[in-house]
Amino acid sequence: MADNTAITPENTSTPQEEHTADAAGQVAAATTPEAGQTQSAPVPAEPPAKPKAVPSPAALAHKAPHVKAAPAAPTYSQEEIDKAEAFGRVDEQGNVFVREGDQERQVGQFPNADAKEALNLYARRYLDLKEKLNLFASRLRSPKIKAHEIDESITSLKEETSQPEAVGDLAALRTQLDQLAEQGQARKAELAQARKDAMAKAIKERTAIVEKAEELAASLGDSTNWRSTADKFRSLFEQWQHHQRTTIRIDKADADALWKRFSSARTTFNQARRKWAQQRDAQRTETKRIKEEIIAEADQIKDSTNWGPTSHQFNELMDRWKQAGRAGRQDDDALWARFRQAADVFFNARQADRDKTSVNERENLTKKEALVAKAEALLPVKDAKAAKQARQELAKIQEEWDGIGFVPRDDMRRIEGRMDAVDRQIKAVEDAAWNQSDPEADARVSSFEQQLAAQLEDLDRRIAAEQDPAKKQELEAEKATKEQWMNAVR
């Protein structure tokens, strides 16, 4: 029987068996009376057992495995035994009877033994049956009992209590069994409801896993992170497997329907990812082709010394490279190394040329600094004759100046301004001399002198407010020129 708590090891015998057990558990043999005998002779006690020989190592090696002993039979109180014996009697022939209501039923025969011993044996059988019912009552309260165990136990107990060969209150025993049968039905209803609730809970939990998978499948698009989404699907599948292993088994129809939905969501994801991978591979192939073309163009112009236009071309190639997209990390790294190599050839050559040019420009600046100092030494110019001589010297200096070449960009404005200031001062004296020889000059001297005075006053204000040293130097040079004009006019 499936419910092992409802059955205890048998410690009784049928009426044909000739063994008895006393209250202390000692066994005595009884024999059927022979013809002509009125009383059986007592059976002598068994002789002491002979000492067992010590087994050899070989015998120990083949010794059968130890079998766990069966649990000891329950021990009953004398009060329990007396109450059970009250429902039975033994006649002179050793027949044992049990009283059931107003009727008696023979339950066995125990010849060659006194009535007390016979009743004790059959009372214990009754108590054994009662113990089985008590154990079954305890088993009903166990959370691990199954519905089929309840049915099997009740069926077995009904068979055993139907016409038991036992002495005791059999009516009470059957009443107890009827009550246990009712409790068993109620317990089965509880188990059925618990299974129903557990089933509903398991379906709800597994449905939640399915819905998460369906949400992922519905959210796929151009911005999907496919690796992260694949990890999420893998995690959901592991949750599904764990749920199958650790929860109640769902009915096949519900399990199949949920699995179909989950599998469909995974299939949608796998198909979308496969399509994206194909498009990505096609895009990477096209990107690789475009970048190969850009590298070829870079190789063609990398040795150019036409610095300005070629620099512009490389900038355009870089813009096209960025717009081309990605060709895959491994290919991108290799392609970029090739493009960078071509660009480095050009830009390193341009930088070397610039370094060389910078050295030359600094040398030119030194030469022009000397020339402008030589030009400034021609000043001041006091009259027309001195202005003419200064103009001739300045022309020679200017010719040498023009043959020197470029100076650094940051110094160009400053050095040119100093040379222009010398030219303006000489020109101011020349203009003043010309104006003095002009018949109409007298008419304009007064007005010109007023304009110069106003301009000098404005220059004084601008020089005082200017913070930039270079601009301040230009203003001072302009003021010196106008002062020369003013001296010439006066």
C-alpha positions, 0 to 999 in steps of 0.5 A, a space after each residue: 500500500 502506498 501509505 506506509 503509515 497506515 499499515 504496521 507489521 503484523 504481529 498476529 497469527 491465523 487460528 491454524 498457527 500454533 504460536 502465541 505471544 505473552 505480554 512480555 513478548 516471549 513466544 511459547 509453542 502449542 500443539 494440537 491435543 492427540 487422541 486420548 489426551 486431555 491436556 498438553 504437556 508443556 514444551 521445554 525451554 529451548 537449550 542455550 545457543 551454541 557459541 558461534 564460530 568466528 567467521 573467516 576473512 573470506 566469509 566476512 568478505 562475502 557477508 550479506 549486507 546488513 538489513 535494517 530491523 523492522 520497527 518494534 511492535 507498539 507497547 500497550 498499557 494493561 488498561 487498554 488490553 483489559 478494555 479490549 478483552 472485555 469484548 471477548 471470551 474463550 470457551 473450554 475448547 479454546 475457541 475465541 469469540 468477540 461480542 459485536 452488539 447482541 451477537 457473538 462471532 468466533 475469531 479464532 482458536 487457541 487450544 492448549 492455552 488458558 483463556 487469559 493468554 488467548 484473549 491477550 493475543 486477540 486483544 493485541 490484534 484489535 489494538 494493532 488495528 486501532 493503532 493503524 487507524 491512529 497512524 492514518 489519522 496522523 498521516 491525514 494531517 501531513 502536508 505531503 499526503 496524496 489523494 490516492 494514498 488516502 483512498 488506498 489507505 481507507 480501502 485497506 483499512 475497511 478490508 481489515 476492519 470488516 471481519 477482523 480476527 480480533 477482540 475489542 470494541 469493533 463497533 467503535 473501531 468501525 465508527 472511527 474508520 467512518 470518521 476517518 473516511 469523512 476526514 479523508 474526503 475533506 482532506 482530499 477536497 483540501 488537496 484538490 483546492 490546494 492543487 488548483 490554487 498551486 496550478 493557478 499560481 504556476 500558470 500565472 507565474 509562467 504567463 508572466 515569463 511569456 508576457 515579458 518575452 512577448 514584450 521584448 519581441 514587440 519592442 524590436 526595432 532599428 534602435 534595438 540592442 541585439 546582444 542585450 536583448 538576446 541576454 534577456 531572452 536567455 534569462 527568460 528561458 532559464 527562468 522557464 526551465 527553473 519554473 518547470 523543475 521547481 513548481 507543480 506540473 501544469 496541465 499539458 494543454 495549458 503548458 503547451 499553449 504557454 510554450 507555444 507563445 514563448 517559443 513564438 516570441 523567441 522565433 520572432 526575435 531570432 528572425 529579426 536578429 538574423 535579418 538585422 545581421 544580414 543587413 549589417 553585413 551588407 552595410 559593412 561590405 559597402 562601407 568597406 568598399 567606400 573606405 577602400 576607395 578613400 584610401 586609394 585616393 589618399 595614396 594618390 595625393 599623399 606625396 603632393 607638396 601643394 600644401 593648401 589644396 591637398 590639405 583641403 582634399 584630405 579634410 574632405 576625405 576625412 568627412 567622407 570616412 566619417 559618413 561611411 559608417 562602420 565596417 566591423 571593428 577588425 576591418 575598421 581598425 585595419 582600414 583606419 591604419 592604412 588611411 592614417 598612414 597615407 595622411 601621416 605621409 602628407 602631413 608630416 611632410 607639410 609640417 617639415 616644410 613649415 618648420 623649415 619655412 619658420 626658420 627662414 621667416 625668423 631669419 628674414 625678420 632679423 634682416 628687416 629689423 635691421 633695415 627698418 632701424 636703418 630707415 628710422 635713422 633717416 628721421 627727422 627730416 627738416 626741409 625739402 632738401 633733407 626730404 629728397 635725400 631721405 627719399 633716395 635712401 629710403 628707396 634703396 632700403 625698400 628695394 632691399 626690403 622687398 628682396 628679403 621675403 616673408 617674415 612670421 605672420 605675427 610680426 608682419 603688421 608690426 614691422 610693416 607699420 614701422 617702415 610705413 611710418 618712416 615713409 609718411 614722415 618723409 612724405 609729410 615734409 615733401 608735401 609741405 615743401 610743395 605746398 609752400 611753392 604752390 601759389 594757392 597754398 597760402 590760402 589753404 595753410 590756415 585750414 590745413 593747420 587747424 585740421 592737423 591740430 584737431 587730428 593730433 588732439 584726437 590721436 592723443 586721446 586714442 593713444 591714452 585709451 589704447 591698451 594693445 601695445 601694437 596698436 598703440 605703437 601705430 597710433 604713435 607713429 601716425 602722430 609723429 607723422 602729423 607732427 612733422 606735417 605740422 612743423 612743415 606747415 608752420 
